[in-house]
Amino acid sequence: MKRLVTIFGVFLLTTVIQLNYNFADAKCAYPYETCTYPQPIFEQSSTEYTVGQINWNQAGYPVNKTATIQVIDPDMNKIKISKDMIKVHVYSDSNKEGIVLEVFETAINSGVFEKTIVLHNKRSAPNILYTLDGDTITARYIDYTLPAPYKQSENLEKIATAIVGARGPPLERVPASFLRATDSDGNTMKNPTIQVDQQIKISADIANNYPIEQNFTYLVMVQDEKGKADSLSWIEGTLTAGQSFSPSQSWTPSQPGKYMVTIFVWESIDNPTALSPPLDMEVNVINEFFVRD
């Protein structure tokens, strides 16, 4: 009897070993951490890493209609015999939590992923995003497979936005005008020429032309003659319906030269949807004393 049990035990152990070895041959995950059987050799993908892109198929949508998200990221085509899947987070001004979508390839090996969702003024459900008239909807995709010079541990967040409801084209929502430089006394400088270490303010007039509240970011970028950023600053705020405002940011040059000042009006730093076309002007910085015109 003992001999029979021993033979059965050896048979059972041999069977388990053979099963584990078959797992390796089949390129499956090993069921035991202590498994020491030969590891399978995987064929490396020939796909080069790429930076993914995300967009909505339209700049704006009516409430209670559908919207389509598209992600183009060829290196996420992992499985050559079936459609791959990625995840995209979508949310609206009225539903910041939003929903996480499973987005599938349009075709096998396409590297293009699309998903159509419903925008509705009822509470969210799977594939239905709660939105109200005037909302901005945002689609967020994180790319974890990046080309050089990105490090393997790095990832990149890609964002696309669109407008919901009768809110007008984005570039007409908070138009900017009268870009100007002013000195410490508040005087507007025509064709501004200033000295090194002289502080000026970069101002513009903005207005909310729509009958709803609008968040904004006023961003000022100063570049030298080589296009290198010398200064980047911004302020954030909210305009009520019909409200006008004249935001400004200070700048003090440290080197002489010709500088290009450009202002942007965005929804926010995290959501750089343009609310107005950018405006720019040139500022000349000198070392010598000058007479203001």
Backbone hydrogen bonds, N-H to C=O, Kabsch-Sander energy under -0.5 kcal/mol:
donor,donor_aa,acceptor,acceptor_aa,energy
5,V,1,M,-2.3
6,T,2,K,-2.4
7,I,3,R,-2.4
8,F,4,L,-2.3
9,G,5,V,-2.5
10,V,6,T,-2.5
11,F,7,I,-2.2
12,L,8,F,-2.6
13,L,9,G,-2.7
14,T,10,V,-2.5
15,T,11,F,-2.1
16,V,12,L,-2.3
17,I,13,L,-2.7
18,Q,14,T,-2.4
19,L,15,T,-2.4
20,N,16,V,-2.6
21,Y,17,I,-2.5
22,N,18,Q,-2.3
23,F,19,L,-1.9
24,A,20,N,-1.8
25,D,21,Y,-2.5
26,A,22,N,-2.3
27,K,24,A,-1.7
28,C,23,F,-2.5
35,C,32,Y,-1.2
42,F,40,P,-0.6
50,T,145,T,-0.5
52,G,50,T,-0.6
53,Q,72,I,-2.1
55,N,70,Q,-2.3
57,N,68,T,-1.9
61,Y,163,I,-2.7
64,N,119,L,-0.8
65,K,62,P,-0.8
67,A,117,I,-2.4
69,I,115,K,-3.0
70,Q,55,N,-2.8
71,V,113,F,-2.9
72,I,53,Q,-2.8
73,D,71,V,-0.6
73,D,111,G,-2.3
76,M,73,D,-2.3
77,N,74,P,-1.8
78,K,76,M,-1.6
80,K,78,K,-0.6
82,S,79,I,-0.7
86,I,103,V,-2.6
88,V,101,L,-1.9
89,H,140,R,-2.6
90,V,88,V,-0.5
90,V,99,I,-2.7
91,Y,138,T,-2.2
92,S,95,N,-1.8
93,D,136,T,-0.8
95,N,92,S,-0.6
99,I,90,V,-2.4
101,L,88,V,-3.4
101,L,99,I,-0.5
103,V,86,I,-3.1
103,V,101,L,-0.7
104,F,102,E,-0.5
104,F,114,E,-0.7
105,E,84,D,-2.1
106,T,112,V,-2.8
110,S,107,A,-1.9
113,F,71,V,-3.2
114,E,104,F,-2.0
115,K,69,I,-1.9
117,I,67,A,-3.0
118,V,127,N,-2.4
119,L,65,K,-3.3
120,H,118,V,-0.6
120,H,129,L,-2.4
125,A,128,I,-1.5
128,I,125,A,-2.9
129,L,118,V,-3.0
130,Y,128,I,-0.5
131,T,120,H,-2.3
134,G,164,V,-2.6
135,D,132,L,-2.2
137,I,162,A,-2.5
138,T,91,Y,-3.2
139,A,160,A,-2.8
140,R,89,H,-3.2
141,Y,158,K,-2.8
143,D,141,Y,-0.6
143,D,156,L,-3.0
144,Y,142,I,-0.7
146,L,144,Y,-0.7
150,Y,147,P,-1.8
154,E,151,K,-1.5
156,L,143,D,-2.0
158,K,141,Y,-3.3
158,K,156,L,-0.5
160,A,139,A,-2.1
162,A,137,I,-1.8
163,I,59,A,-2.3
164,V,135,D,-2.7
165,G,61,Y,-3.2
167,R,165,G,-2.0
172,E,169,P,-1.9
173,R,170,P,-1.6
174,V,170,P,-0.5
174,V,275,L,-2.1
177,S,205,D,-2.3
180,R,203,S,-2.5
181,A,189,M,-0.5
182,T,201,K,-2.1
183,D,187,N,-2.0
186,G,183,D,-1.9
189,M,181,A,-3.0
190,K,188,T,-0.6
194,I,284,N,-2.7
196,V,286,I,-1.7
197,D,253,P,-3.0
198,Q,195,Q,-1.8
199,Q,197,D,-0.6
200,I,251,W,-2.4
201,K,182,T,-2.3
202,I,249,Q,-3.2
203,S,180,R,-2.6
203,S,201,K,-0.7
204,A,247,P,-1.5
205,D,177,S,-3.1
206,I,245,F,-3.1
207,A,175,P,-1.0
208,N,243,Q,-2.8
209,N,173,R,-1.5
209,N,207,A,-0.9
212,I,210,Y,-0.7
214,Q,239,L,-2.8
216,F,237,G,-2.5
217,T,266,W,-2.6
218,Y,235,I,-2.7
219,L,217,T,-0.7
219,L,264,F,-2.7
220,V,233,S,-3.2
221,M,262,T,-3.0
222,V,231,S,-2.7
223,Q,260,M,-2.5
224,D,228,K,-2.5
227,G,224,D,-2.0
230,D,222,V,-3.5
231,S,222,V,-1.6
233,S,220,V,-2.2
235,I,218,Y,-1.8
237,G,216,F,-2.3
239,L,214,Q,-3.1
242,G,208,N,-1.0
242,G,210,Y,-0.8
243,Q,240,T,-2.2
245,F,206,I,-2.6
249,Q,202,I,-1.6
251,W,200,I,-2.4
257,G,285,V,-2.6
259,Y,283,V,-2.9
260,M,223,Q,-2.6
261,V,259,Y,-0.6
261,V,281,M,-3.2
262,T,221,M,-2.9
262,T,260,M,-0.5
263,I,279,L,-2.9
264,F,219,L,-2.6
265,V,276,S,-0.5
266,W,217,T,-2.5
266,W,264,F,-0.5
267,E,271,N,-0.6
267,E,273,T,-1.3
268,S,271,N,-1.4
273,T,271,N,-2.2
274,A,272,P,-0.5
275,L,265,V,-3.2
276,S,265,V,-0.9
279,L,263,I,-1.6
281,M,261,V,-2.1
283,V,259,Y,-2.8
284,N,192,P,-2.3
285,V,257,G,-2.9
286,I,194,I,-2.8
292,R,290,F,-0.6
